[in-house]
Amino acid sequence: MYLAKVIGKVVSTIKHPAYLDRKLMLIHPLTADNQPTGRCTIAIDYVGAGEGDTVIISAGPGTAAEVFGFPRAPIRELIVGIVDHTDLTKAIEK
């Protein structure tokens, strides 16, 4: 799991059946201090996230297949939560 920022929507007219009726979002991974890092990727939205939201991404093998019931779904990233806020100062104090 990791945090990412939703930076846009992805629209596709022809897609794999696992993507039907699913919202595809373009996401950018974030560092612990909310700075963009790495490359952007596409994630399926499971929680109703929107552009500009900081989200929790589950990228474990088989997560999306288990959630959506597709045994061999070609889904790597799945948006599973919307972050209200993060507080890194408490983690540093310990």
N, C-alpha and C positions, 0 to 999 in steps of 0.2 A: 504494500500500500504506500501511496505517496500523495502529496498535495500538488494541485495544478490549478491554473487559471484558465477559465473558459474564454477563448478569444474569438469564437465565431461558430456558425452552423455549417454543416456540410450537407449539400443537397445532391441526391442521386436518384435518377429515374429508373435505372436498372440496377438491381442489387440482389445479393444472396438472400434466400428466404429467412435467414436468421435476423436480417435487418429490417424486414417488413414491419411497418407500424412502429418503428423505433426512431428516436431522435439521435442523429449523429452530430457530435460536437467536436470542434477543433480545440485541443487543449495544449497548454505549455506547462511542463513541470516546473515546480518552484523549489528553491532551497529552503532551509529552516527559517531564514529571515525574509521569506516571501519574495525573493528575487528570481526572475526567470532563469532557467538553466536548461541545457540540453536542447533537444529537438522537439518540435511540435509533433503531435500525433492525433489520431482520431479515437474517440471513446464513445460508447453508447451510453446515453443518459437514462438512468433508471429512477431518478428522483425528481426530475423537473427543474434542472439547473438552467441558468440563462447566461448570456454573454456578460462577462465581468465577474461572475461568481468564482470564489475560491472553492474548490471541490476536493473530495477524497476519492482517489482512484484505486480500485482494486485491480491488480494485474496478475493475480495468481493463476496458474494453469487450471483450467476447468471451471473457474468461478462463473463466467458468463454462461457456459454450457449448463451448469447446475441451476442458475437463476432462471434462465429462459427455457430450459427443457430440451435444448438441442444437444445431442450427445457429441457432435463434432462441429460445433459452431465455430466459424472463423472470426472469433472475437477475442481480442487480447486485453483491451482496457475497458473498464466499466465504471461509470460515475455512480458511486454508492452513497454519497453524502455531500451536503452543502455546509461549508464552514462558516459559522457566525463570526468567530474571532479566534486568534491564537495568542498565547501569552508565553513568550520564550524566556522572560525574566525569571519565572519560578523554576524552570528547568535548569537555568544557569546557577541559581543560588544554592542548589543542593550539592 
